[in-house]
Amino acid sequence: MAVVSVRMDDEVKKQFEQFCDSIGISVSAAVNMFARMALREDRLPFDVKGNSAPEAKKV
């Protein structure tokens, strides 16, 4: 198994950990699910849009 290190805003990390806890999975499991879905679909598993839209908000 490889180890992946990701830089993330402290508050985003805290909120993501709480989210993962709330659905009963670990952060590691969530990241692995993301990677597997991206590889299976051969794309990011969500739409990526620019920040120029007025409704865009910062996390």
Chimera marker file (.cmm) of the C-alpha trace (Angstrom):
<marker_set name="trace">
<marker id="1" x="0.000" y="0.000" z="0.000" r="1" g="1" b="0" radius="0.5"/>
<marker id="2" x="1.210" y="3.490" z="-0.857" r="1" g="1" b="0" radius="0.5"/>
<marker id="3" x="0.793" y="6.549" z="1.341" r="1" g="1" b="0" radius="0.5"/>
<marker id="4" x="-0.557" y="9.770" z="-0.187" r="1" g="1" b="0" radius="0.5"/>
<marker id="5" x="-0.068" y="13.119" z="1.520" r="1" g="1" b="0" radius="0.5"/>
<marker id="6" x="-2.445" y="15.990" z="0.703" r="1" g="1" b="0" radius="0.5"/>
<marker id="7" x="-2.270" y="19.620" z="1.810" r="1" g="1" b="0" radius="0.5"/>
<marker id="8" x="-5.681" y="20.850" z="2.893" r="1" g="1" b="0" radius="0.5"/>
<marker id="9" x="-7.092" y="23.808" z="4.777" r="1" g="1" b="0" radius="0.5"/>
<marker id="10" x="-7.459" y="22.895" z="8.471" r="1" g="1" b="0" radius="0.5"/>
<marker id="11" x="-11.179" y="23.736" z="8.567" r="1" g="1" b="0" radius="0.5"/>
<marker id="12" x="-11.914" y="21.779" z="5.374" r="1" g="1" b="0" radius="0.5"/>
<marker id="13" x="-10.079" y="18.771" z="6.837" r="1" g="1" b="0" radius="0.5"/>
<marker id="14" x="-12.066" y="18.999" z="10.065" r="1" g="1" b="0" radius="0.5"/>
<marker id="15" x="-15.379" y="19.268" z="8.222" r="1" g="1" b="0" radius="0.5"/>
<marker id="16" x="-14.466" y="16.413" z="5.861" r="1" g="1" b="0" radius="0.5"/>
<marker id="17" x="-13.522" y="14.168" z="8.789" r="1" g="1" b="0" radius="0.5"/>
<marker id="18" x="-16.858" y="14.971" z="10.439" r="1" g="1" b="0" radius="0.5"/>
<marker id="19" x="-18.700" y="14.245" z="7.200" r="1" g="1" b="0" radius="0.5"/>
<marker id="20" x="-16.926" y="10.909" z="6.764" r="1" g="1" b="0" radius="0.5"/>
<marker id="21" x="-17.687" y="9.995" z="10.389" r="1" g="1" b="0" radius="0.5"/>
<marker id="22" x="-21.351" y="10.874" z="9.828" r="1" g="1" b="0" radius="0.5"/>
<marker id="23" x="-21.632" y="8.417" z="6.929" r="1" g="1" b="0" radius="0.5"/>
<marker id="24" x="-19.557" y="5.749" z="8.641" r="1" g="1" b="0" radius="0.5"/>
<marker id="25" x="-16.399" y="5.698" z="6.533" r="1" g="1" b="0" radius="0.5"/>
<marker id="26" x="-12.823" y="6.813" z="7.086" r="1" g="1" b="0" radius="0.5"/>
<marker id="27" x="-11.178" y="9.678" z="5.228" r="1" g="1" b="0" radius="0.5"/>
<marker id="28" x="-8.861" y="7.100" z="3.664" r="1" g="1" b="0" radius="0.5"/>
<marker id="29" x="-11.831" y="5.067" z="2.395" r="1" g="1" b="0" radius="0.5"/>
<marker id="30" x="-13.448" y="8.226" z="0.956" r="1" g="1" b="0" radius="0.5"/>
<marker id="31" x="-10.264" y="9.206" z="-0.904" r="1" g="1" b="0" radius="0.5"/>
<marker id="32" x="-9.880" y="5.662" z="-2.246" r="1" g="1" b="0" radius="0.5"/>
<marker id="33" x="-13.514" y="5.730" z="-3.432" r="1" g="1" b="0" radius="0.5"/>
<marker id="34" x="-12.833" y="9.025" z="-5.220" r="1" g="1" b="0" radius="0.5"/>
<marker id="35" x="-9.707" y="7.632" z="-6.939" r="1" g="1" b="0" radius="0.5"/>
<marker id="36" x="-11.409" y="4.398" z="-8.022" r="1" g="1" b="0" radius="0.5"/>
<marker id="37" x="-14.434" y="6.259" z="-9.405" r="1" g="1" b="0" radius="0.5"/>
<marker id="38" x="-12.203" y="8.685" z="-11.344" r="1" g="1" b="0" radius="0.5"/>
<marker id="39" x="-10.300" y="5.772" z="-12.863" r="1" g="1" b="0" radius="0.5"/>
<marker id="40" x="-13.446" y="3.776" z="-13.649" r="1" g="1" b="0" radius="0.5"/>
<marker id="41" x="-15.173" y="6.750" z="-15.319" r="1" g="1" b="0" radius="0.5"/>
<marker id="42" x="-11.946" y="8.159" z="-16.823" r="1" g="1" b="0" radius="0.5"/>
<marker id="43" x="-12.851" y="11.624" z="-15.509" r="1" g="1" b="0" radius="0.5"/>
<marker id="44" x="-13.319" y="13.512" z="-12.268" r="1" g="1" b="0" radius="0.5"/>
<marker id="45" x="-16.548" y="12.238" z="-10.703" r="1" g="1" b="0" radius="0.5"/>
<marker id="46" x="-18.013" y="15.761" z="-10.582" r="1" g="1" b="0" radius="0.5"/>
<marker id="47" x="-18.232" y="18.800" z="-12.847" r="1" g="1" b="0" radius="0.5"/>
<marker id="48" x="-15.434" y="21.359" z="-12.589" r="1" g="1" b="0" radius="0.5"/>
<marker id="49" x="-16.421" y="24.957" z="-13.330" r="1" g="1" b="0" radius="0.5"/>
<marker id="50" x="-14.576" y="28.268" z="-13.179" r="1" g="1" b="0" radius="0.5"/>
<marker id="51" x="-14.935" y="30.769" z="-10.324" r="1" g="1" b="0" radius="0.5"/>
<marker id="52" x="-16.298" y="33.544" z="-12.572" r="1" g="1" b="0" radius="0.5"/>
<marker id="53" x="-19.940" y="32.630" z="-11.880" r="1" g="1" b="0" radius="0.5"/>
<marker id="54" x="-21.577" y="35.019" z="-9.349" r="1" g="1" b="0" radius="0.5"/>
<marker id="55" x="-22.983" y="32.088" z="-7.357" r="1" g="1" b="0" radius="0.5"/>
<marker id="56" x="-19.546" y="30.540" z="-6.865" r="1" g="1" b="0" radius="0.5"/>
<marker id="57" x="-18.701" y="30.368" z="-3.193" r="1" g="1" b="0" radius="0.5"/>
<marker id="58" x="-15.533" y="29.692" z="-1.290" r="1" g="1" b="0" radius="0.5"/>
<marker id="59" x="-15.424" y="26.674" z="1.044" r="1" g="1" b="0" radius="0.5"/>
<link id1="1" id2="2" r="1" g="1" b="0" radius="0.2"/>
<link id1="2" id2="3" r="1" g="1" b="0" radius="0.2"/>
<link id1="3" id2="4" r="1" g="1" b="0" radius="0.2"/>
<link id1="4" id2="5" r="1" g="1" b="0" radius="0.2"/>
<link id1="5" id2="6" r="1" g="1" b="0" radius="0.2"/>
<link id1="6" id2="7" r="1" g="1" b="0" radius="0.2"/>
<link id1="7" id2="8" r="1" g="1" b="0" radius="0.2"/>
<link id1="8" id2="9" r="1" g="1" b="0" radius="0.2"/>
<link id1="9" id2="10" r="1" g="1" b="0" radius="0.2"/>
<link id1="10" id2="11" r="1" g="1" b="0" radius="0.2"/>
<link id1="11" id2="12" r="1" g="1" b="0" radius="0.2"/>
<link id1="12" id2="13" r="1" g="1" b="0" radius="0.2"/>
<link id1="13" id2="14" r="1" g="1" b="0" radius="0.2"/>
<link id1="14" id2="15" r="1" g="1" b="0" radius="0.2"/>
<link id1="15" id2="16" r="1" g="1" b="0" radius="0.2"/>
<link id1="16" id2="17" r="1" g="1" b="0" radius="0.2"/>
<link id1="17" id2="18" r="1" g="1" b="0" radius="0.2"/>
<link id1="18" id2="19" r="1" g="1" b="0" radius="0.2"/>
<link id1="19" id2="20" r="1" g="1" b="0" radius="0.2"/>
<link id1="20" id2="21" r="1" g="1" b="0" radius="0.2"/>
<link id1="21" id2="22" r="1" g="1" b="0" radius="0.2"/>
<link id1="22" id2="23" r="1" g="1" b="0" radius="0.2"/>
<link id1="23" id2="24" r="1" g="1" b="0" radius="0.2"/>
<link id1="24" id2="25" r="1" g="1" b="0" radius="0.2"/>
<link id1="25" id2="26" r="1" g="1" b="0" radius="0.2"/>
<link id1="26" id2="27" r="1" g="1" b="0" radius="0.2"/>
<link id1="27" id2="28" r="1" g="1" b="0" radius="0.2"/>
<link id1="28" id2="29" r="1" g="1" b="0" radius="0.2"/>
<link id1="29" id2="30" r="1" g="1" b="0" radius="0.2"/>
<link id1="30" id2="31" r="1" g="1" b="0" radius="0.2"/>
<link id1="31" id2="32" r="1" g="1" b="0" radius="0.2"/>
<link id1="32" id2="33" r="1" g="1" b="0" radius="0.2"/>
<link id1="33" id2="34" r="1" g="1" b="0" radius="0.2"/>
<link id1="34" id2="35" r="1" g="1" b="0" radius="0.2"/>
<link id1="35" id2="36" r="1" g="1" b="0" radius="0.2"/>
<link id1="36" id2="37" r="1" g="1" b="0" radius="0.2"/>
<link id1="37" id2="38" r="1" g="1" b="0" radius="0.2"/>
<link id1="38" id2="39" r="1" g="1" b="0" radius="0.2"/>
<link id1="39" id2="40" r="1" g="1" b="0" radius="0.2"/>
<link id1="40" id2="41" r="1" g="1" b="0" radius="0.2"/>
<link id1="41" id2="42" r="1" g="1" b="0" radius="0.2"/>
<link id1="42" id2="43" r="1" g="1" b="0" radius="0.2"/>
<link id1="43" id2="44" r="1" g="1" b="0" radius="0.2"/>
<link id1="44" id2="45" r="1" g="1" b="0" radius="0.2"/>
<link id1="45" id2="46" r="1" g="1" b="0" radius="0.2"/>
<link id1="46" id2="47" r="1" g="1" b="0" radius="0.2"/>
<link id1="47" id2="48" r="1" g="1" b="0" radius="0.2"/>
<link id1="48" id2="49" r="1" g="1" b="0" radius="0.2"/>
<link id1="49" id2="50" r="1" g="1" b="0" radius="0.2"/>
<link id1="50" id2="51" r="1" g="1" b="0" radius="0.2"/>
<link id1="51" id2="52" r="1" g="1" b="0" radius="0.2"/>
<link id1="52" id2="53" r="1" g="1" b="0" radius="0.2"/>
<link id1="53" id2="54" r="1" g="1" b="0" radius="0.2"/>
<link id1="54" id2="55" r="1" g="1" b="0" radius="0.2"/>
<link id1="55" id2="56" r="1" g="1" b="0" radius="0.2"/>
<link id1="56" id2="57" r="1" g="1" b="0" radius="0.2"/>
<link id1="57" id2="58" r="1" g="1" b="0" radius="0.2"/>
<link id1="58" id2="59" r="1" g="1" b="0" radius="0.2"/>
</marker_set>
